[in-house]
Amino acid sequence: GAMVVSARGPCAPSTSASTRVARPRSRLRGAVVATARPNRRRVVVARASASSSRPPADARYDVIVVGAGHAGCEAALASARAGASTLLLTLNLDRVAWQPCNPAVGGPAKSQLVHEIDALGGAMGIISDKTYLQKRVLNASRGPAVWALRAQTDKWEYSREMRTTLEAEPNLSIREGMVTELVLGTNDDVRGARTHFGMEFEAPSVVLTTGTFMGGQIWVGRKTLAAGRAGEAPSEGLTEYLQEIGFEIDRLKTGTPARVDSRSIDYTNLEEQPGDEDMRWFSFDEDAHVVREQMACHMTRTTAATHKLIQDNLLETPTYGGWVGAKGPRYCPSIEDKIVRFADKESHQIFLEPEGRTVPEVYVQGFSTGLPETLQLELLRTLPGLENCKILRPAYAVEYDFLPAYQCKPTLETKKISGLFFSGQINGTTGYEEAAAQGLLAGINAAQLAKGGASNGAKELILPREGSYLGTLVDDLCTKDLREPYRMLTSRSEYRLVLRSDNADMRLTPLGREVGLISDARWAKFEKKRDAVDNEMARLQSTRLNVKDEFCQRALDVSGSGSRQSYTLEELLRRPQVPYSMLEEFGQGNVDAPLTRWEAEAVEIRVKYSGFIKRQELQVERESSKFGKPIPDDVDYASISTLRMEAREKLARVRPATIGQASRIGGVTPADVSSLLVHLEVRRRNAERAESPSA
């Protein structure tokens, strides 16, 4: 039989320590609540009899994905491309892959995630390369490990392109529906989902990607409205259900700035921010690159009048007024947070970024605020160039429910319910790229589980921390008890020299091929690039030039003389002042098989940074051998007396898969890790003794 969980009737929620929901407690007097949060409803668990009828055949799938944001779209595509029949349920088909905040993709660390999504067979990079308004490489003057491609995209085109991609996928069905219940089996396994209007769909895998819609509440000054984002109703009922079956739930907050009318902005004295002439791409598939005319962004700055207006009205914002207590994103603060935290700064940069090619809406980046709408126009008009601006959409803050991701395995399957996966902002992240990357991973693993898992030859995909930014992201989420929106940063990865954007395909495309996401045509292109780079590396290492050779003399002239009689091409290219283009200029390029720009760049980076890369690869190898030791699922941490009490509690809560993951849990010391290693070794020896025949 199956167990159907539904939300019915008003009743006080469970308040057990493990499942308590952190709700905002209003200390506000005189707040105008446009739509009050609904009363908490008790979840009634009913068991279906063995004779209960199954949904009709056209309502049975391998995987159900709930939510069509960036996580949901990538999850649905990954699942379908991996061979699983997939249903994508969303509240609004007209808002597929919508960009409710800044319509931009990429940036520091985020661009690495987009390259990795593309390398694994995802869609975000390809669609960004089709719909960009402008592109710029950030940190271009620094090394390739921190190069960050950022694309300003047309939010309407992006959404349309993603929907077209979804609708063209043979194994994928899309429809509107608000999931409020899950169907569970008697062994804590998921069997399907049920919508608010009673439609039931069957599947052994369900991926929840609810974004900011689960219990969503938006705030503009003292006024509030139940919504997942402006103009769209929240998802209700799912929070109560998840809470009742034992998941811990908490609240987070994010926000978005006002949109202003481009026709009301005076650009005359604003600093123009054009796109890069040297075009770069997120996707490794050169056939997906679309060259487009770029649009300019512009920069303005806050003034003394801006700062004074904010300081005079701080108590009118939800955070400083005290009626919203949820944590907001540390690395994307509101303008009032900037004024308070950096009181010594006289001015802050503000960027004016177009949202589309055919609309007048301009995104005021760096100017999100919780101030009332009546003050927002006055505030915007303190900015140079915006003295006569008109608001098209007001800024707002949004609170929403999330589930701390220590409740997930590294596959993003939940530990409590087999076949149930969480990805995106429901896991506490912020950003389209972080959400899309999680969705891809969850979709792959949901499809593998639906195929029967390891018992049926399917492979779950677990990305180690040292192998990708996505692996780092998931390891952080599943290991650390995060209580503020998580944003990917290059500094979060200890291995960023080997986790560069340029080699994401070499690291991850073979994995994407294994799980069925890389087509034959895409794989052939990958093999061509890989072989070209490897063959060129071998040629550079084996080709030696006499010091009197014209190219050798030129290379020594620009980089400093040498004392040897001959040099290999690799040794000359390793010099900082010698680019690969110089080899080609002097006829030392690969004449028989000329390299493309991207192949040549991959070769040059590999040669110039070979010393650093080798050292980091050795570090990765050492870390893997030391911390890669698996921890059995059934370890009873409470019984390990040599562990401190805090360590026992934290280890039991997270249940790490490896010693490395255990070592990264807050509150677990090196001494605790040593005690755990001793315990595992004693356990192993005892098991061997028990298995050996008695004398």
C-alpha positions as CSV (number, residue, x, y, z in Angstrom):
1,G,0.0,0.0,0.0
2,A,1.0,3.6,-0.4
3,M,0.8,6.4,2.2
4,V,-0.8,9.6,1.1
5,V,0.1,12.7,3.1
6,S,-2.3,15.7,2.9
7,A,-2.8,19.0,4.6
8,R,-6.3,19.4,6.1
9,G,-8.0,21.4,8.8
10,P,-6.7,24.1,11.1
11,C,-4.5,22.8,13.8
12,A,-1.3,23.9,15.6
13,P,1.8,22.7,13.9
14,S,4.3,20.3,15.5
15,T,6.9,22.2,17.6
16,S,9.4,19.4,18.1
17,A,13.0,20.6,18.2
18,S,13.9,18.8,15.0
19,T,11.0,20.1,12.9
20,R,10.3,23.6,14.3
21,V,9.7,26.2,11.7
22,A,11.4,29.6,12.2
23,R,8.6,32.1,11.4
24,P,8.9,35.9,11.6
25,R,7.5,37.2,14.8
26,S,6.0,40.6,14.2
27,R,7.1,43.4,16.5
28,L,5.5,45.9,14.2
29,R,2.7,48.2,15.2
30,G,0.6,49.6,12.4
31,A,1.8,47.2,9.7
32,V,-0.7,46.8,6.9
33,V,-1.0,43.1,6.0
34,A,-2.5,42.9,2.6
35,T,-2.7,39.1,2.6
36,A,-2.1,37.4,6.0
37,R,-0.2,34.1,6.0
38,P,-2.7,31.2,6.2
39,N,-3.2,29.4,9.5
40,R,-0.9,26.4,10.0
41,R,-2.6,23.2,9.1
42,R,-2.0,19.8,10.6
43,V,-0.9,17.2,8.1
44,V,-3.1,14.1,8.2
45,V,-1.4,10.9,7.2
46,A,-3.7,8.4,5.5
47,R,-2.7,5.0,4.2
48,A,-4.1,3.8,0.9
49,S,-5.3,0.2,0.8
50,A,-3.5,-2.3,-1.4
51,S,-6.6,-2.2,-3.7
52,S,-6.3,1.5,-4.3
53,S,-6.4,2.3,-8.0
54,R,-3.2,3.6,-9.6
55,P,-3.3,6.8,-11.7
56,P,-4.0,6.2,-15.4
57,A,-1.1,5.3,-17.6
58,D,-0.7,8.9,-18.9
59,A,-0.2,10.1,-15.3
60,R,2.7,7.7,-14.6
61,Y,6.3,8.9,-15.0
62,D,9.8,7.9,-13.9
63,V,10.6,11.4,-12.5
64,I,8.4,14.3,-11.4
65,V,10.1,17.7,-11.1
66,V,8.2,20.4,-9.1
67,G,9.0,23.9,-10.1
68,A,10.2,25.3,-13.5
69,G,12.8,27.8,-12.3
70,H,16.5,27.4,-13.2
71,A,16.9,24.3,-10.9
72,G,13.7,22.7,-12.2
73,C,14.4,23.2,-15.9
74,E,17.9,21.7,-15.6
75,A,16.6,18.8,-13.5
76,A,13.8,18.0,-15.9
77,L,16.1,18.2,-19.0
78,A,18.8,16.1,-17.3
79,S,16.3,13.5,-16.2
80,A,14.7,13.3,-19.7
81,R,18.0,13.2,-21.5
82,A,19.2,10.4,-19.2
83,G,16.2,8.3,-20.5
84,A,13.6,8.8,-17.8
85,S,10.1,9.8,-18.7
86,T,9.7,13.1,-16.8
87,L,6.9,15.4,-15.8
88,L,7.7,19.1,-15.0
89,L,5.0,20.8,-12.9
90,T,5.0,24.5,-12.5
91,L,2.7,27.2,-11.1
92,N,2.9,29.3,-14.3
93,L,4.0,28.1,-17.8
94,D,4.6,31.7,-18.8
95,R,7.4,32.1,-16.2
96,V,9.6,29.2,-17.1
97,A,13.3,29.9,-16.2
98,W,12.3,33.4,-15.2
99,Q,14.9,35.8,-13.9
100,P,13.0,37.8,-11.2
101,C,16.1,39.6,-10.0
102,N,19.1,40.6,-12.1
103,P,18.8,39.1,-15.7
104,A,22.4,38.1,-15.8
105,V,24.3,34.8,-15.8
106,G,27.8,34.2,-14.6
107,G,30.3,36.3,-12.7
108,P,33.0,35.2,-10.2
109,A,32.7,31.4,-9.4
110,K,29.2,31.5,-10.9
111,S,30.7,31.4,-14.5
112,Q,32.6,28.3,-13.5
113,L,29.3,26.7,-12.5
114,V,27.8,27.6,-15.8
115,H,30.7,26.1,-17.7
116,E,30.4,22.9,-15.6
117,I,26.6,22.7,-16.3
118,D,27.4,22.9,-20.0
119,A,30.2,20.4,-19.8
120,L,27.8,17.9,-18.1
121,G,25.1,18.5,-20.8
122,G,23.0,21.2,-19.3
123,A,21.2,24.1,-21.0
124,M,22.0,27.3,-19.1
125,G,25.3,28.1,-21.0
126,I,23.8,27.5,-24.4
127,I,20.7,29.6,-23.8
128,S,22.8,32.4,-22.2
129,D,25.0,32.4,-25.4
130,K,21.9,32.8,-27.5
131,T,20.1,35.5,-25.5
132,Y,22.9,37.8,-24.2
133,L,22.6,41.6,-24.3
134,Q,26.3,42.1,-23.4
135,K,29.2,40.1,-22.2
136,R,32.2,41.0,-20.1
137,V,35.1,39.0,-18.6
138,L,35.7,40.0,-15.0
139,N,39.2,39.6,-13.5
140,A,40.7,39.4,-17.0
141,S,44.0,40.9,-15.8
142,R,44.4,38.1,-13.4
143,G,45.1,34.4,-13.9
144,P,42.7,32.0,-15.7
145,A,41.6,30.3,-12.4
146,V,39.6,33.4,-11.6
147,W,38.5,34.6,-15.0
148,A,34.7,35.2,-14.8
149,L,32.5,35.6,-17.8
150,R,29.3,37.5,-17.1
151,A,26.4,37.9,-19.5
152,Q,23.6,40.4,-19.2
153,T,20.6,38.5,-20.8
154,D,17.3,39.4,-22.2
155,K,15.0,37.9,-19.5
156,W,12.0,37.4,-21.9
157,E,14.2,35.7,-24.6
158,Y,15.9,33.6,-22.0
159,S,12.5,32.3,-20.7
160,R,11.2,31.6,-24.2
161,E,14.4,29.8,-25.3
162,M,14.3,27.6,-22.2
163,R,10.6,26.8,-22.7
164,T,11.3,25.9,-26.4
165,T,14.1,23.6,-25.3
166,L,11.9,21.9,-22.7
167,E,9.1,21.4,-25.2
168,A,11.4,19.9,-27.8
169,E,12.7,17.2,-25.4
170,P,11.0,13.9,-26.3
171,N,10.9,12.3,-22.8
172,L,9.6,15.5,-21.1
173,S,6.0,16.6,-20.4
174,I,5.2,20.1,-18.9
175,R,2.0,21.3,-17.3
176,E,0.7,23.7,-14.7
177,G,-0.1,22.5,-11.2
178,M,0.7,23.3,-7.6
179,V,1.9,20.3,-5.7
180,T,0.7,20.2,-2.1
181,E,1.0,16.5,-1.2
182,L,3.4,13.6,-1.9
183,V,2.4,10.0,-2.1
184,L,4.7,7.9,0.1
185,G,5.3,4.2,0.2
186,T,5.4,2.2,3.5
187,N,9.2,2.1,3.4
188,D,9.6,5.9,3.5
189,D,9.9,6.0,-0.3
190,V,8.2,8.4,-2.6
191,R,5.6,7.1,-5.0
192,G,4.3,10.3,-6.6
193,A,2.7,13.7,-6.1
194,R,-0.7,15.3,-5.8
195,T,-1.7,18.8,-6.8
196,H,-3.9,21.3,-5.0
197,F,-6.8,20.4,-7.3
198,G,-6.5,16.7,-6.7
199,M,-4.6,15.5,-9.7
200,E,-2.3,12.6,-8.8
201,F,0.9,11.6,-10.7
202,E,2.9,8.5,-10.1
203,A,6.7,8.4,-10.1
204,P,9.5,6.7,-8.0
205,S,11.5,9.9,-8.0
206,V,10.4,13.5,-7.2
207,V,12.6,16.6,-7.3
208,L,11.4,19.6,-5.4
209,T,12.7,22.9,-6.7
210,T,10.3,25.4,-5.1
211,G,12.6,28.5,-5.2
212,T,11.1,31.4,-3.1
213,F,7.5,30.1,-3.5
214,M,7.2,27.8,-0.5
215,G,5.6,30.0,2.1
216,G,6.7,33.1,0.1
217,Q,5.9,36.5,1.6
218,I,7.0,39.8,-0.1
219,W,7.6,43.1,1.8
220,V,7.6,46.7,0.6
221,G,8.2,48.8,3.6
222,R,5.5,48.0,6.2
223,K,3.2,46.3,3.7
224,T,3.3,42.6,3.0
225,L,1.7,40.2,0.6
226,A,1.7,36.4,0.3
227,A,3.6,35.8,-2.9
228,G,6.6,33.8,-4.3
229,R,7.6,36.9,-6.3
230,A,5.8,40.0,-7.4
231,G,2.5,39.2,-9.1
232,E,2.7,35.5,-8.4
233,A,1.0,33.5,-5.7
234,P,3.0,31.4,-3.3
235,S,3.0,27.6,-3.0
236,E,1.0,26.7,0.1
237,G,0.6,23.4,2.0
238,L,4.0,21.8,1.1
239,T,5.8,23.4,4.1
240,E,3.3,21.8,6.6
241,Y,3.7,18.5,4.9
242,L,7.5,18.4,4.9
243,Q,7.5,19.6,8.5
244,E,5.1,16.9,9.7
245,I,7.2,14.1,8.3
246,G,10.3,15.3,10.1
247,F,12.2,17.8,8.0
248,E,13.7,20.8,9.6
249,I,12.4,24.1,8.0
250,D,13.7,27.6,8.4
251,R,13.3,31.0,6.7
252,L,15.5,33.1,4.5
253,K,15.2,36.4,2.8
254,T,16.3,38.0,-0.4
255,G,15.3,41.1,-2.4
256,T,15.4,42.8,-5.7
257,P,15.7,46.5,-6.7
258,A,13.3,48.7,-8.6
259,R,13.0,48.8,-12.3
260,V,13.0,52.2,-13.9
261,D,12.0,53.5,-17.4
262,S,15.1,53.8,-19.6
263,R,13.4,56.7,-21.4
264,S,13.4,58.7,-18.2
265,I,17.1,58.4,-17.5
266,D,19.6,61.1,-18.6
267,Y,22.7,59.1,-19.7
268,T,24.6,62.2,-20.8
269,N,27.1,62.2,-17.9
270,L,27.0,58.6,-16.9
271,E,29.9,56.3,-17.4
272,E,29.2,53.8,-20.2
273,Q,30.0,50.1,-19.6
274,P,30.2,48.5,-23.0
275,G,30.6,44.8,-23.6
276,D,33.9,43.2,-24.5
277,E,34.9,43.2,-28.1
278,D,36.7,39.9,-27.6
279,M,33.7,37.6,-27.4
280,R,33.8,34.6,-25.1
281,W,31.2,31.9,-24.5
282,F,29.8,29.7,-21.8
283,S,29.2,26.7,-24.0
284,F,32.0,24.5,-25.2
285,D,29.9,23.6,-28.3
286,E,31.0,26.1,-30.9
287,D,28.0,25.4,-33.1
288,A,25.8,27.0,-30.3
289,H,27.6,30.3,-30.3
290,V,25.5,33.2,-31.7
291,V,27.2,36.5,-32.4
292,R,24.8,39.4,-31.5
293,E,25.0,43.2,-31.3
294,Q,25.7,44.2,-27.7
295,M,24.0,46.8,-25.6
296,A,25.8,49.1,-23.1
297,C,25.2,49.3,-19.4
298,H,25.9,52.5,-17.4
299,M,27.3,53.4,-14.0
300,T,26.1,56.0,-11.5
301,R,26.9,56.5,-7.8
302,T,25.0,57.2,-4.6
303,T,25.3,60.7,-3.2
304,A,25.2,62.3,0.3
305,A,21.4,62.9,-0.3
306,T,21.0,59.1,-0.9
307,H,22.7,58.3,2.3
308,K,20.8,60.8,4.4
309,L,17.4,59.7,3.1
310,I,18.2,56.1,4.0
311,Q,19.6,56.9,7.4
312,D,16.5,59.0,8.2
313,N,14.2,56.2,7.2
314,L,16.0,53.0,8.3
315,L,13.2,52.0,10.7
316,E,10.8,51.9,7.7
317,T,12.5,48.9,6.3
318,P,11.5,45.3,7.3
319,T,14.9,44.4,8.6
320,Y,15.8,47.5,10.6
321,G,12.2,48.0,11.6
322,G,12.4,44.6,13.2
323,W,9.4,42.8,11.7
324,V,11.4,40.5,9.4
325,G,14.1,38.4,11.1
326,A,15.1,36.0,8.3
327,K,18.7,36.2,7.1
328,G,19.4,37.8,3.8
329,P,22.3,37.2,1.4
330,R,25.7,38.4,2.8
331,Y,27.3,39.0,-0.6
332,C,24.4,40.9,-2.1
333,P,23.3,43.4,0.5
334,S,20.5,45.9,0.3
335,I,21.5,49.6,-0.2
336,E,20.5,50.3,3.4
337,D,22.9,47.5,4.6
338,K,25.7,49.0,2.6
339,I,25.1,52.5,4.2
340,V,25.0,51.0,7.7
341,R,27.9,48.5,7.3
342,F,30.2,50.9,5.4
343,A,29.3,54.2,7.0
344,D,32.8,55.6,6.2
345,K,32.2,55.3,2.5
346,E,31.0,58.5,0.8
347,S,29.6,56.7,-2.3
348,H,28.7,53.3,-3.7
349,Q,28.7,52.3,-7.4
350,I,25.3,51.6,-8.9
351,F,24.9,50.0,-12.3
352,L,22.0,50.5,-14.8
353,E,21.5,47.4,-16.8
354,P,18.9,46.8,-19.6
355,E,16.5,43.9,-19.1
356,G,15.7,43.3,-22.7
357,R,16.2,44.5,-26.3
358,T,12.7,45.6,-26.9
359,V,11.5,46.9,-23.5
360,P,12.4,50.1,-21.6
361,E,12.9,48.4,-18.2
362,V,16.3,49.0,-16.6
363,Y,17.6,47.0,-13.6
364,V,19.2,49.3,-10.9
365,Q,21.9,46.9,-9.7
366,G,23.2,47.4,-6.2
367,F,20.2,49.3,-5.1
368,S,17.8,46.7,-3.6
369,T,15.8,48.1,-0.7
370,G,13.1,47.4,1.7
371,L,11.9,51.0,1.9
372,P,8.2,51.8,1.3
373,E,7.3,52.4,-2.3
374,T,6.4,56.0,-1.4
375,L,10.1,56.7,-0.6
376,Q,11.6,54.6,-3.4
377,L,11.1,57.2,-6.1
378,E,12.6,60.0,-3.9
379,L,15.6,57.7,-3.2
380,L,16.2,56.8,-6.8
381,R,16.1,60.5,-7.8
382,T,19.1,61.3,-5.6
383,L,21.2,59.3,-8.1
384,P,22.9,61.3,-10.9
385,G,21.1,60.7,-14.2
386,L,18.0,59.5,-12.5
387,E,16.8,62.9,-11.3
388,N,13.6,62.6,-13.4
389,C,13.3,58.8,-13.5
390,K,10.0,56.9,-13.5
391,I,9.5,53.6,-11.6
392,L,8.1,50.7,-13.6
393,R,8.3,48.1,-10.8
394,P,9.1,48.8,-7.1
395,A,11.8,47.1,-5.1
396,Y,10.7,44.5,-2.6
397,A,12.1,41.9,-0.2
398,V,10.8,38.3,-0.1
399,E,10.9,35.8,2.7
400,Y,10.5,32.1,2.0
401,D,10.8,28.6,3.6
402,F,13.9,26.5,3.0
403,L,15.2,23.2,4.2
404,P,18.8,23.1,5.5
405,A,20.6,20.9,3.1
406,Y,22.4,18.7,5.7
407,Q,19.2,16.7,5.3
408,C,20.4,15.7,1.8
409,K,22.9,13.2,0.6
410,P,25.7,14.3,-1.9
411,T,23.3,13.1,-4.6
412,L,20.8,15.7,-3.3
413,E,18.4,12.8,-2.4
414,T,17.0,13.3,1.1
415,K,18.1,11.1,3.9
416,K,14.6,10.6,5.3
417,I,12.7,9.8,2.1
418,S,14.1,7.6,-0.6
419,G,13.5,9.0,-4.1
420,L,12.8,12.6,-2.8
421,F,15.3,15.2,-4.0
422,F,15.8,18.9,-3.1
423,S,17.6,21.4,-5.3
424,G,17.9,25.1,-5.7
425,Q,16.8,27.8,-3.2
426,I,14.9,25.2,-1.2
427,N,18.4,24.1,-0.1
428,G,19.4,27.6,1.0
429,T,21.3,28.8,-2.0
430,T,21.0,32.2,-3.8
431,G,21.6,32.7,-7.5
432,Y,20.4,31.2,-10.8
433,E,23.7,29.4,-11.4
434,E,23.8,27.7,-8.0
435,A,20.2,26.5,-8.5
436,A,20.7,25.3,-12.1
437,A,23.8,23.3,-11.1
438,Q,22.0,21.6,-8.2
439,G,19.0,20.9,-10.5
440,L,21.2,19.2,-13.1
441,L,22.8,16.9,-10.4
442,A,19.4,16.1,-8.8
443,G,17.8,15.4,-12.2
444,I,20.6,13.0,-13.1
445,N,20.4,11.1,-9.9
446,A,16.6,11.0,-9.8
447,A,16.7,9.4,-13.3
448,Q,19.3,6.9,-12.2
449,L,17.2,5.9,-9.1
450,A,14.0,5.6,-11.3
451,K,15.9,3.2,-13.5
452,G,16.4,0.9,-10.5
453,G,19.6,2.3,-9.1
454,A,22.8,0.3,-8.8
455,S,20.8,-3.0,-8.7
456,N,19.8,-2.3,-12.3
457,G,23.1,-1.1,-13.5
458,A,22.3,2.6,-13.1
459,K,25.0,4.8,-11.6
460,E,24.4,7.7,-9.2
461,L,26.5,10.7,-9.8
462,I,28.5,12.1,-6.8
463,L,30.9,14.9,-7.6
464,P,33.8,15.1,-5.2
465,R,34.8,18.5,-3.8
466,E,38.1,18.5,-5.5
467,G,36.7,17.7,-8.9
468,S,34.4,20.7,-9.6
469,Y,32.8,23.8,-8.3
470,L,29.5,22.0,-8.3
471,G,31.1,19.3,-6.1
472,T,32.3,22.1,-3.7
473,L,28.8,23.6,-3.7
474,V,27.1,20.4,-2.8
475,D,29.7,19.4,-0.2
476,D,29.3,22.8,1.5
477,L,25.5,22.5,1.5
478,C,25.4,18.9,2.8
479,T,28.1,19.3,5.4
480,K,27.8,22.8,6.9
481,D,24.8,23.9,8.9
482,L,24.1,27.0,6.8
483,R,21.6,29.6,8.0
484,E,22.0,32.4,5.5
485,P,21.7,32.3,1.7
486,Y,24.7,30.5,0.2
487,R,26.5,32.0,-2.8
488,M,29.3,30.3,-4.7
489,L,32.7,32.2,-4.4
490,T,36.1,31.2,-5.9
491,S,37.5,31.4,-2.4
492,R,35.2,28.5,-1.3
493,S,37.3,26.1,-3.4
494,E,40.7,25.0,-2.2
495,Y,41.4,23.6,-5.6
496,R,40.5,26.5,-8.0
497,L,43.8,26.2,-9.9
498,V,42.7,22.9,-11.3
499,L,38.9,23.8,-11.4
500,R,39.1,26.4,-14.1
501,S,36.5,27.4,-16.7
502,D,38.7,26.4,-19.6
503,N,39.0,22.7,-18.5
504,A,35.5,22.1,-17.3
505,D,34.8,20.0,-20.4
506,M,37.9,17.8,-19.8
507,R,36.9,17.3,-16.2
508,L,33.2,16.6,-16.6
509,T,32.1,15.8,-20.1
510,P,33.1,12.2,-19.8
511,L,30.8,12.0,-16.7
512,G,28.0,13.6,-18.6
513,R,28.5,11.0,-21.4
514,E,28.4,8.1,-18.9
515,V,25.0,9.2,-17.5
516,G,23.5,9.8,-21.0
517,L,23.4,13.6,-21.2
518,I,26.0,14.1,-23.9
519,S,24.9,13.3,-27.5
520,D,27.0,11.5,-30.0
521,A,27.6,14.8,-32.0
522,R,28.6,16.6,-28.8
523,W,30.9,13.8,-27.8
524,A,32.6,13.7,-31.2
525,K,33.4,17.4,-30.8
526,F,34.8,16.8,-27.3
527,E,37.0,14.0,-28.5
528,K,38.3,16.2,-31.3
529,K,39.3,18.9,-28.9
530,R,40.8,16.6,-26.4
531,D,42.9,14.8,-29.0
532,A,44.0,18.1,-30.6
533,V,45.2,19.4,-27.2
534,D,46.9,16.2,-26.2
535,N,48.7,15.9,-29.6
536,E,49.8,19.5,-29.5
537,M,51.2,19.1,-26.0
538,A,53.2,16.1,-27.2
539,R,54.5,18.0,-30.2
540,L,55.6,21.0,-28.1
541,Q,57.4,18.7,-25.7
542,S,59.2,16.8,-28.5
543,T,60.1,19.7,-30.9
544,R,63.5,21.2,-30.0
545,L,64.9,24.4,-31.5
546,N,68.5,25.6,-31.7
547,V,69.1,28.8,-29.9
548,K,70.0,30.4,-33.3
549,D,66.5,29.7,-34.7
550,E,64.6,32.9,-35.5
551,F,61.6,32.1,-33.2
552,C,63.9,31.0,-30.4
553,Q,65.8,34.2,-30.6
554,R,62.6,36.3,-30.6
555,A,61.2,34.4,-27.6
556,L,64.5,34.9,-25.7
557,D,64.6,38.6,-26.6
558,V,61.1,39.3,-25.2
559,S,61.4,37.1,-22.1
560,G,65.0,37.3,-21.1
561,S,68.1,35.5,-22.5
562,G,69.0,32.0,-21.6
563,S,72.3,30.1,-21.3
564,R,71.3,26.9,-23.1
565,Q,72.0,25.9,-26.7
566,S,68.5,24.6,-27.4
567,Y,64.9,24.7,-26.1
568,T,61.8,22.8,-26.7
569,L,58.7,24.7,-27.9
570,E,57.1,23.9,-24.5
571,E,59.9,25.5,-22.6
572,L,59.7,28.7,-24.8
573,L,55.8,28.8,-24.5
574,R,56.1,28.6,-20.8
575,R,57.7,32.0,-20.6
576,P,55.0,34.6,-19.7
577,Q,55.8,37.0,-22.5
578,V,55.5,34.3,-25.2
579,P,51.9,33.6,-26.3
580,Y,50.9,30.7,-28.6
581,S,50.1,33.2,-31.3
582,M,53.9,34.0,-31.5
583,L,54.5,30.3,-32.4
584,E,52.1,30.6,-35.2
585,E,53.6,33.9,-36.3
586,F,57.0,32.3,-36.8
587,G,55.7,29.2,-38.4
588,Q,56.0,27.0,-35.3
589,G,52.3,26.3,-34.9
590,N,50.8,23.0,-35.8
591,V,50.8,23.3,-39.6
592,D,49.4,19.8,-40.2
593,A,46.5,20.2,-37.8
594,P,46.0,23.9,-36.9
595,L,44.3,24.5,-33.6
596,T,41.1,26.5,-33.0
597,R,41.3,29.5,-30.7
598,W,39.9,27.5,-27.8
599,E,42.2,24.6,-28.4
600,A,45.2,26.9,-28.5
601,E,44.1,28.6,-25.3
602,A,43.8,25.3,-23.5
603,V,47.3,24.3,-24.6
604,E,48.8,27.7,-23.5
605,I,47.1,27.6,-20.1
606,R,48.2,24.0,-19.5
607,V,51.8,24.9,-20.4
608,K,52.2,28.2,-18.6
609,Y,50.6,27.0,-15.4
610,S,52.0,23.5,-15.4
611,G,54.1,23.9,-12.3
612,F,51.2,25.3,-10.2
613,I,48.7,22.8,-11.7
614,K,51.0,19.8,-10.9
615,R,51.5,21.0,-7.3
616,Q,47.7,21.3,-6.8
617,E,47.1,17.9,-8.5
618,L,49.5,16.4,-6.0
619,Q,47.6,18.2,-3.2
620,V,44.3,16.8,-4.5
621,E,45.8,13.3,-4.7
622,R,47.1,13.5,-1.1
623,E,43.8,14.9,0.2
624,S,41.8,12.2,-1.6
625,S,43.9,9.3,-0.2
626,K,43.7,10.8,3.3
627,F,40.1,12.0,3.5
628,G,38.5,9.7,0.9
629,K,38.0,6.9,3.3
630,P,34.2,6.0,3.3
631,I,32.2,5.9,6.5
632,P,29.6,3.1,6.8
633,D,26.0,4.3,6.9
634,D,25.3,2.4,10.2
635,V,27.9,4.0,12.4
636,D,26.5,4.7,15.9
637,Y,28.2,8.0,16.8
638,A,26.5,8.1,20.2
639,S,28.4,5.0,21.2
640,I,31.9,6.3,20.4
641,S,33.0,7.4,23.8
642,T,36.2,9.0,22.6
643,L,34.3,11.6,20.6
644,R,33.3,14.8,22.3
645,M,29.5,15.2,22.9
646,E,29.3,18.1,20.3
647,A,31.1,16.0,17.7
648,R,28.7,13.0,18.3
649,E,25.7,15.3,17.9
650,K,27.0,17.0,14.7
651,L,28.2,13.7,13.1
652,A,24.8,12.0,13.9
653,R,23.0,14.9,12.4
654,V,24.9,15.2,9.1
655,R,26.0,11.5,8.8
656,P,29.0,12.2,6.5
657,A,29.8,9.8,3.7
658,T,33.6,10.2,4.0
659,I,36.3,11.2,6.6
660,G,36.9,14.3,4.5
661,Q,33.3,15.4,4.8
662,A,33.4,14.6,8.6
663,S,36.5,16.8,9.0
664,R,34.6,19.8,7.4
665,I,31.6,19.7,9.8
666,G,31.6,22.7,12.1
667,G,32.3,21.6,15.7
668,V,34.3,18.4,14.6
669,T,37.9,18.9,15.6
670,P,41.0,17.1,14.2
671,A,41.1,15.1,17.4
672,D,37.5,13.9,16.8
673,V,38.5,12.9,13.3
674,S,41.4,10.8,14.7
675,S,39.1,9.2,17.2
676,L,36.7,8.3,14.4
677,L,39.4,6.8,12.3
678,V,40.5,4.6,15.2
679,H,36.9,3.5,15.8
680,L,36.5,2.6,12.1
681,E,39.8,0.6,12.1
682,V,38.8,-1.3,15.3
683,R,35.4,-2.0,13.7
684,R,37.1,-3.3,10.6
685,R,39.4,-5.6,12.5
686,N,36.5,-6.9,14.6
687,A,34.5,-7.6,11.4
688,E,37.5,-9.5,9.9
689,R,37.9,-11.6,13.1
690,A,34.2,-12.4,13.1
691,E,34.3,-13.6,9.5
692,S,37.5,-15.7,9.8
693,P,37.0,-19.4,10.7
694,S,37.6,-20.3,14.3
695,A,40.7,-22.2,15.2
